[in-house]
């Protein structure tokens, strides 16, 4: 018996996107794929192909006349449940959605549903939102947003070409040969920033030399959330969390906060934590820095990024927060303090060198962890000294032995 063809879920609001859904399912069928059409519309379907699944059946859907936001949220939950059920049944190898950003909320509904699929499952959304701020839709997933160019409002020479490309992309993805992962030891996540790159690079080299796989995340807010999502999912054997700069953005109001979930809780994955880049808050171009910070110490990192030095008062609070979150972790945890600088620009003669701020940071960590059982090690180096990376890797190996 021949293997079944790949199955692609097609998500569309059939109250407004029936023609587009028919085009997409037809294109995928012509490529030899099976489709499951999921109606994510709030209202009754208009003329178009019949749905295989109605998201409203899996959701506590309000009446059509109810609050639009509540209705869209209900459809998103219904679509989320439907997609996960298909995957659990072995009836979903990939997914494609067509959605606008107007009254039907098709993009937000589809994105909520498809983000739930595991990493690596092909997922594409054609949307008018793809050329704007995509963070609310993509989050920490590998969801692909494809710009629709024209509005998703009928079939024309532009929309059909874009929709065809989306279908062809998904067809190629689901038929692609599996990626064979090389034999590896532990899977370790590492947190990095430009000013802590030498530390993480050296640590990665050491871990890879012993056969471990290292996943490096850039701490831009999204990176921290992605790291924590993998940790929460139990996908990591260890975390080398040398760069915790996102806490500074969370506290002061920078643009790279990962939110309160950073370092918070999670499973018993061993984690080595340090204070990388807690000397800075991140903003965009120089002119984007809020006016009330005009008298602060600023460093234009590049035309798109401006750094602001954290004060002793902010550092004291950061140290307390980091210590509290480290204490709340259920797994083996250690905190390493680089006493000669927490970033490449905080070392002696660096533009962010500030012994008072560093002292406030270190003292708050020591106080917060006193008597907690969390291991604390102090190193008389800056964070980018190779000896610091070597110590961090050694401590992580020891924490694995404490599991």
C-alpha positions as CSV (number, residue, x, y, z in Angstrom):
1,X,0.0,0.0,0.0
2,X,1.4,3.4,-0.9
3,X,1.9,6.0,1.7
4,X,-0.8,8.6,2.0
5,X,-0.1,12.0,0.6
6,X,0.7,14.8,3.0
7,X,-2.2,16.6,4.6
8,X,-2.4,20.4,4.7
9,X,-4.8,22.2,6.9
10,X,-6.3,25.3,5.2
11,X,-7.6,28.0,7.6
12,X,-9.9,30.7,6.3
13,X,-12.8,32.8,7.4
14,X,-15.4,31.4,5.0
15,X,-17.8,34.3,5.8
16,X,-15.5,36.5,3.8
17,X,-12.7,34.5,2.1
18,X,-14.6,31.6,0.4
19,X,-13.2,32.3,-3.1
20,X,-9.6,32.5,-1.7
21,X,-10.1,29.3,0.3
22,X,-11.4,27.5,-2.9
23,X,-8.3,28.7,-4.8
24,X,-5.9,27.5,-2.1
25,X,-7.5,24.1,-1.6
26,X,-7.6,23.6,-5.4
27,X,-4.0,24.5,-5.8
28,X,-2.9,22.1,-3.1
29,X,-5.1,19.3,-4.5
30,X,-3.5,19.9,-7.9
31,X,-0.1,19.4,-6.3
32,X,-1.3,16.0,-5.0
33,X,-1.9,17.0,-1.4
34,X,-4.9,16.3,0.8
35,X,-6.5,19.3,2.5
36,X,-8.6,19.8,5.6
37,X,-10.5,23.1,5.4
38,X,-11.0,24.8,8.7
39,X,-13.6,27.6,8.8
40,X,-12.5,30.3,11.3
41,X,-15.2,32.7,10.4
42,X,-17.4,34.3,13.1
43,X,-20.4,34.4,10.8
44,X,-22.1,31.8,8.7
45,X,-20.2,30.9,5.6
46,X,-20.9,32.7,2.4
47,X,-20.8,31.0,-1.0
48,X,-17.7,28.8,-1.3
49,X,-16.4,25.4,-0.5
50,X,-17.9,23.5,2.4
51,X,-15.7,23.4,5.6
52,X,-14.4,20.1,6.9
53,X,-14.2,21.6,10.4
54,X,-15.8,24.7,11.8
55,X,-13.8,26.4,14.5
56,X,-17.0,27.7,16.1
57,X,-17.9,24.0,16.9
58,X,-14.8,23.8,19.1
59,X,-15.2,27.1,20.8
60,X,-17.7,28.8,23.1
61,X,-18.6,31.1,20.3
62,X,-20.7,34.2,21.1
63,X,-23.7,35.1,19.0
64,X,-22.8,36.9,15.8
65,X,-24.1,40.2,17.3
66,X,-21.8,39.9,20.3
67,X,-18.7,41.9,21.0
68,X,-16.3,41.5,18.0
69,X,-13.2,41.1,20.2
70,X,-14.8,38.3,22.2
71,X,-16.0,36.6,19.0
72,X,-12.6,36.7,17.4
73,X,-11.0,35.4,20.6
74,X,-13.4,32.5,20.7
75,X,-12.7,31.6,17.1
76,X,-9.0,31.7,17.8
77,X,-9.4,29.3,20.6
78,X,-11.6,27.0,18.5
79,X,-9.1,27.0,15.6
80,X,-6.3,26.4,18.1
81,X,-8.1,23.3,19.4
82,X,-9.0,22.1,15.9
83,X,-5.4,22.3,14.6
84,X,-4.0,20.5,17.7
85,X,-6.6,17.8,17.3
86,X,-5.7,17.3,13.6
87,X,-2.0,17.0,14.5
88,X,-2.7,14.5,17.3
89,X,-4.8,12.4,14.9
90,X,-1.9,12.4,12.4
91,X,-3.9,14.4,9.9
92,X,-1.8,17.5,9.7
93,X,1.6,17.7,8.0
94,X,1.5,21.5,7.3
95,X,-0.9,24.4,7.3
96,X,-1.6,27.5,5.3
97,X,-4.0,30.3,6.1
98,X,-5.4,33.4,4.3
99,X,-6.3,36.3,6.5
100,X,-6.9,40.0,6.6
101,X,-6.6,42.3,9.6
102,X,-10.0,43.9,9.4
103,X,-13.3,43.0,10.9
104,X,-13.0,39.2,10.7
105,X,-9.6,39.0,12.4
106,X,-8.5,36.2,10.1
107,X,-4.8,36.8,10.6
108,X,-4.9,36.9,14.4
109,X,-7.1,33.8,14.5
110,X,-4.9,31.8,12.2
111,X,-1.7,32.9,13.9
112,X,-3.0,31.9,17.3
113,X,-3.8,28.5,16.0
114,X,-0.7,27.8,14.0
115,X,1.7,29.0,16.6
116,X,0.6,26.0,18.7
117,X,2.1,23.6,16.1
118,X,5.5,22.2,17.0
119,X,8.7,23.8,15.7
120,X,9.4,22.5,12.2
121,X,5.8,21.8,11.1
122,X,5.3,24.0,8.0
123,X,3.0,26.9,8.7
124,X,2.3,29.9,6.4
125,X,-0.1,32.7,6.7
126,X,-0.8,35.1,3.7
127,X,-1.8,38.4,5.2
128,X,-1.9,42.2,4.9
129,X,-0.1,42.3,8.3
130,X,3.1,40.7,7.0
131,X,4.8,44.0,6.2
132,X,4.1,45.6,9.6
133,X,4.9,44.7,13.2
134,X,4.7,40.9,13.1
135,X,5.6,40.2,16.7
136,X,2.0,39.8,17.8
137,X,1.4,37.1,15.1
138,X,4.7,35.2,15.0
139,X,5.7,35.4,18.6
140,X,8.4,32.8,19.3
141,X,7.3,30.3,16.6
142,X,8.6,29.5,13.1
143,X,5.4,30.8,11.5
144,X,6.0,32.3,8.1
145,X,4.0,35.5,7.3
146,X,3.8,36.1,3.6
147,X,2.8,39.6,2.5
148,X,-0.4,39.6,0.4
149,X,0.6,42.9,-1.3
150,X,-3.0,43.6,-2.2
151,X,-5.8,43.1,0.3
152,X,-7.1,39.6,0.7
153,X,-10.4,40.6,-0.9
154,X,-11.1,38.6,-4.0
155,X,-9.1,36.9,-6.7
156,X,-7.1,38.9,-9.1
157,X,-3.8,38.8,-11.0
158,X,-1.8,39.7,-7.9
159,X,-3.6,37.8,-5.2
160,X,-3.7,34.6,-7.2
161,X,0.1,34.7,-7.8
162,X,0.8,35.3,-4.1
163,X,-1.6,32.6,-2.9
164,X,-0.1,30.2,-5.5
165,X,3.3,30.9,-4.1
166,X,2.2,30.2,-0.6
167,X,0.6,26.9,-1.6
168,X,3.7,25.9,-3.6
169,X,5.9,26.8,-0.6
170,X,3.9,24.7,1.8
171,X,3.8,21.8,-0.8
172,X,7.6,22.0,-1.0
173,X,8.0,22.1,2.8
174,X,5.8,19.1,3.6
175,X,7.5,17.0,0.9
176,X,11.0,17.9,1.9
177,X,13.3,15.2,3.1
178,X,13.5,14.9,6.9
179,X,16.5,16.7,8.4
180,X,18.7,14.1,10.1
181,X,20.1,15.5,13.4
182,X,23.7,14.4,14.0
183,X,24.2,12.3,17.0
184,X,24.7,14.7,20.0
185,X,24.8,14.7,23.7
186,X,22.9,17.2,25.7
187,X,20.9,20.1,24.1
188,X,22.0,23.3,25.8
189,X,20.5,26.8,25.2
190,X,22.8,29.8,25.6
191,X,21.8,33.5,25.9
192,X,23.9,36.0,24.0
193,X,24.1,39.7,23.1
194,X,26.6,41.5,21.0
195,X,28.5,42.6,24.1
196,X,28.7,39.0,25.5
197,X,29.5,37.3,22.2
198,X,33.1,36.2,23.1
199,X,31.8,34.5,26.3
200,X,29.1,32.6,24.6
201,X,31.3,31.7,21.6
202,X,33.9,30.2,23.9
203,X,31.3,28.3,25.9
204,X,29.7,27.0,22.7
205,X,33.0,25.7,21.5
206,X,33.6,23.9,24.7
207,X,30.2,22.3,24.8
208,X,30.4,21.3,21.2
209,X,33.8,19.7,21.8
210,X,32.2,17.3,24.2
211,X,29.4,16.5,21.8
212,X,26.6,18.7,23.0
213,X,24.3,20.7,20.7
214,X,24.1,24.4,21.5
215,X,21.1,26.6,20.6
216,X,22.2,30.2,20.8
217,X,19.4,32.8,21.4
218,X,19.9,36.6,20.9
219,X,18.4,38.5,23.9
220,X,16.2,40.9,22.0
221,X,13.0,40.1,23.9
222,X,11.8,37.6,21.4
223,X,15.0,35.6,22.0
224,X,14.4,35.3,25.7
225,X,10.8,34.3,25.3
226,X,11.8,31.6,22.7
227,X,14.4,30.3,25.1
228,X,11.9,30.1,28.0
229,X,9.3,28.5,25.8
230,X,11.7,25.7,24.9
231,X,12.7,25.3,28.5
232,X,9.1,25.1,29.6
233,X,8.4,22.5,27.0
234,X,11.2,20.3,28.4
235,X,13.2,20.5,25.2
236,X,16.5,21.5,26.9
237,X,18.9,19.6,28.9
238,X,20.6,22.7,30.3
239,X,20.7,26.5,30.0
240,X,23.8,28.6,30.0
241,X,22.1,31.9,30.7
242,X,25.0,34.2,30.6
243,X,23.1,37.2,29.2
244,X,20.1,38.5,31.2
245,X,19.9,42.0,29.8
246,X,16.2,41.7,29.0
247,X,15.5,42.2,32.7
248,X,16.9,45.7,32.4
249,X,14.5,46.5,29.6
250,X,11.6,45.1,31.5
251,X,12.5,47.2,34.6
252,X,13.3,50.5,32.9
253,X,11.2,50.4,29.7
254,X,13.5,49.5,27.0
255,X,12.5,47.9,23.7
256,X,13.9,44.4,24.3
257,X,12.0,43.2,27.3
258,X,11.1,39.5,27.4
259,X,8.4,40.1,30.1
260,X,8.0,38.6,33.6
261,X,8.4,35.1,32.3
262,X,12.2,35.5,31.8
263,X,14.0,33.3,34.3
264,X,10.7,32.6,36.0
265,X,9.9,29.0,37.1
266,X,10.1,26.3,34.5
267,X,11.0,22.7,34.8
268,X,14.0,21.2,36.5
269,X,16.5,22.0,33.7
270,X,19.9,22.9,35.2
271,X,20.7,26.5,34.6
272,X,23.8,28.7,35.0
273,X,22.8,32.3,35.3
274,X,25.1,35.4,34.9
275,X,24.6,39.1,34.7
276,X,25.5,39.7,31.0
277,X,24.6,43.2,29.7
278,X,22.6,44.2,32.8
279,X,24.7,47.4,32.5
280,X,22.4,48.6,29.7
281,X,18.8,49.3,28.5
282,X,18.1,49.1,24.8
283,X,16.4,51.6,22.6
284,X,16.1,52.2,18.9
285,X,17.8,55.1,17.0
286,X,19.1,57.9,19.2
287,X,16.1,60.1,18.5
288,X,13.8,57.3,19.9
289,X,15.2,57.5,23.4
290,X,12.5,59.0,25.7
291,X,13.1,62.7,26.5
292,X,13.2,62.0,30.3
293,X,16.4,60.0,29.7
294,X,18.1,62.9,27.9
295,X,20.7,63.4,30.8
296,X,21.6,59.7,31.1
297,X,24.8,58.1,29.8
298,X,24.0,56.9,26.3
299,X,26.0,54.9,23.7
300,X,25.0,54.8,20.1
301,X,25.8,51.1,19.3
302,X,24.7,51.5,15.7
303,X,22.2,53.7,13.8
304,X,19.4,51.4,14.9
305,X,20.4,50.7,18.5
306,X,21.1,53.1,21.4
307,X,22.2,51.8,24.8
308,X,21.6,53.5,28.1
309,X,23.7,52.8,31.2
310,X,21.8,51.4,34.1
311,X,22.1,53.4,37.4
312,X,23.2,52.1,40.8
313,X,19.6,52.2,41.9
314,X,18.4,50.3,38.9
315,X,21.2,47.8,39.2
316,X,20.2,47.1,42.9
317,X,16.7,46.4,41.8
318,X,17.9,44.2,38.9
319,X,20.1,42.2,41.2
320,X,17.1,41.6,43.6
321,X,14.8,40.6,40.8
322,X,17.4,38.2,39.3
323,X,18.0,36.6,42.7
324,X,14.3,36.2,43.4
325,X,13.7,34.5,40.1
326,X,16.8,32.3,40.6
327,X,15.5,31.2,44.0
328,X,12.1,30.4,42.5
329,X,13.5,27.9,40.0
330,X,12.8,24.3,40.8
331,X,15.9,22.9,39.1
332,X,19.6,23.0,39.9
333,X,20.7,26.6,39.6
334,X,24.0,28.6,39.9
335,X,24.7,32.3,39.6
336,X,28.1,33.4,38.4
337,X,29.3,37.0,39.0
338,X,31.9,38.5,36.6
339,X,33.5,41.1,39.0
340,X,35.4,43.0,36.3
341,X,32.6,43.8,34.0
342,X,29.2,42.4,32.9
343,X,29.7,43.4,29.2
344,X,32.3,44.4,26.7
345,X,31.6,48.1,27.3
346,X,31.5,47.8,31.1
347,X,35.1,46.8,31.6
348,X,37.8,49.2,32.9
349,X,38.1,52.2,30.6
350,X,34.9,51.1,28.7
351,X,32.1,53.7,28.1
352,X,29.8,52.0,30.6
353,X,32.4,51.3,33.3
354,X,30.7,52.2,36.6
355,X,32.0,50.6,39.8
356,X,29.2,51.9,41.9
357,X,26.5,50.5,39.7
358,X,28.3,47.1,39.4
359,X,28.7,47.0,43.2
360,X,25.0,47.7,43.7
361,X,24.2,44.9,41.3
362,X,26.6,42.3,42.8
363,X,25.6,43.2,46.4
364,X,21.9,42.8,45.6
365,X,22.5,39.4,44.1
366,X,24.5,38.3,47.1
367,X,21.9,39.5,49.5
368,X,19.0,38.0,47.6
369,X,20.6,34.6,47.3
370,X,22.0,34.4,50.9
371,X,20.8,31.2,52.5
372,X,18.7,30.2,49.5
373,X,20.6,27.1,48.4
374,X,21.4,28.6,45.0
375,X,25.0,28.3,44.3
376,X,26.9,31.6,43.9
377,X,30.4,31.8,42.4
378,X,32.4,35.0,42.0
379,X,35.1,35.3,39.3
380,X,37.7,38.0,39.2
381,X,37.4,38.4,35.5
382,X,35.0,40.2,33.1
383,X,32.3,38.2,31.5
384,X,34.1,37.9,28.1
385,X,37.3,36.5,29.6
386,X,37.7,32.9,28.3
387,X,38.3,31.7,31.9
388,X,34.7,32.9,32.8
389,X,33.2,30.8,30.0
390,X,35.2,27.8,31.0
391,X,34.0,28.2,34.6
392,X,30.4,28.5,33.5
393,X,30.6,25.3,31.4
394,X,32.2,23.5,34.2
395,X,29.5,24.6,36.7
396,X,26.8,23.5,34.3
397,X,28.3,20.0,34.1
398,X,28.3,19.9,37.8
399,X,24.7,20.9,38.0
400,X,23.8,18.0,35.7
401,X,25.3,15.7,38.3
402,X,22.9,17.2,40.9
403,X,19.7,16.3,39.1
